[in-house]
Amino acid sequence: MPSPNDADAMLELFGSICDATSAVVRSTSNWGESGRRRGQYLVDLDTDAVCVSPLLASGYSVLSEESGLQHPGGGPSTLGTVVVDPLDGSTNASLGLPWYATSLCLVVDEVPSVAVVANLAIGTRYTAVDGAGATLDGRSLRVETAAELDDAMIAISGLPDHHYGWRQFRAMGASALDICAVASGSFDGFVDMSPDAHGVWDYLGATLVVREAGGVVVDAAGRDLVVLDQAARRTPVAATNGPLLDALLERRRRS
């Protein structure tokens, strides 16, 4: 865990980056695709540029969805690696749906240490520091709900092939925000319905937020979620409490 001063400095740096990505999205008028890969927009590359440059200049290695793993010199940084999703939910942004984010998470010695997930549409920001708690717009977050599955509101990514027995579900389209909403109590859980569809940038910052708020996040196949490999994919499942997590995992195994 970084020292308090280091954590504060990291949160300030992450905040300034989110300000920059927000400005890029607000000024964007061309929502065309980049042509490099399916589903990548030109704005994804623009937001990536304003994320990666200040992180490298500050001495950190960076793993970004859009530009891969980069180092600030001849090799990996001793300060750690920042995992970045410059614009999670870019399709939502292109459609004018106010559910898209920038997610940043510092990993030091394989431990997620500092995270910011910012909803760029409405300006709300989740933060978390390993061992020091999570906040939403400066307000301390602590998971309070102990909902059982039949009374739960669950966020999903992908298409379920059977009913899980929940009260209701939502498919919002930006996993970083979906998982953070478990920490703030808007959702009781989150399930990735697709096998291995998420890169580490999609969930790592939000995972630290949920865990620091007292919730739980795992990979559906039991693998480590901290994986600094652009090609690696995981299947995150989150919940406000252990029994609900177990119920979601049990029902997902039927798929």
C-alpha positions, 0 to 999 in steps of 0.5 A: 500500500502506498503511503498516505502522501503517495496515495494522495498524489496518485489520486490527484494525478488520476483526477487530472487525467479524468478531467482531461478525458472528460474534456476530450469526450465533450469536444468530440464530434466524430464518433467514427470507428478507428478502423484498427479493430472492431468496436474501437472508436477514434475517441478511444485513441484520443482519450488514450493519448491523454491518459498514457502520456502523463503516466509515462512522464510521471515514471509509471508503466502503463497497461492500456486497453487501447495501446498495450503495455508501455514503460517509461524508459528502458524497462518496467517502472519500479513505481508500479503499473497503471492499468487504464481503460481510457473510455469504458462504455465508448458505445454508450458515449457515442449514443449519448447514454450517460454511462461511460467512464475512465478507469485507472488502477495502480498495481504495485507488486501485483497488488491493486493499490490506488484506483479512480473510476470516473463517470465522465457523463455526470462527473461522479468519481469513485476512489479507493486506496488499498487498506484505506477505504473507498469513496464516491465523490468524497463520501465514504462507501461501505456496503450495507445491503445483505440482499438474497438472490430473489430480492437482488438487483443485478447488473450483467454484461452479455446475455444470460441463457437462463433465469438466475432467480433475481428480482431484476437485472440491468445491462448498462454497458460499462462494466467499470461503472456497473461493478462500482455501483455494487459498492455504492448499493445501486446494484447488489451484484454484477455477473459477466455472462460471457466467457472471458470477455473482460480485460483487466482494465475493465474491472480492476479499478472497480474491483478495488473500490468494491473490496474496499467498500466491503464487497467481494469480487472474483473470477468465475473460474477462480483465477487471479484477477490481477493479470498484467497481460493485454491478451488475458481475459477474465470473467468477473462476478461481484456481490455485496456479500458472500452468500449472494456471490456464491448463489450467482456463481452457482447459477452461472455454472449452469451456463 
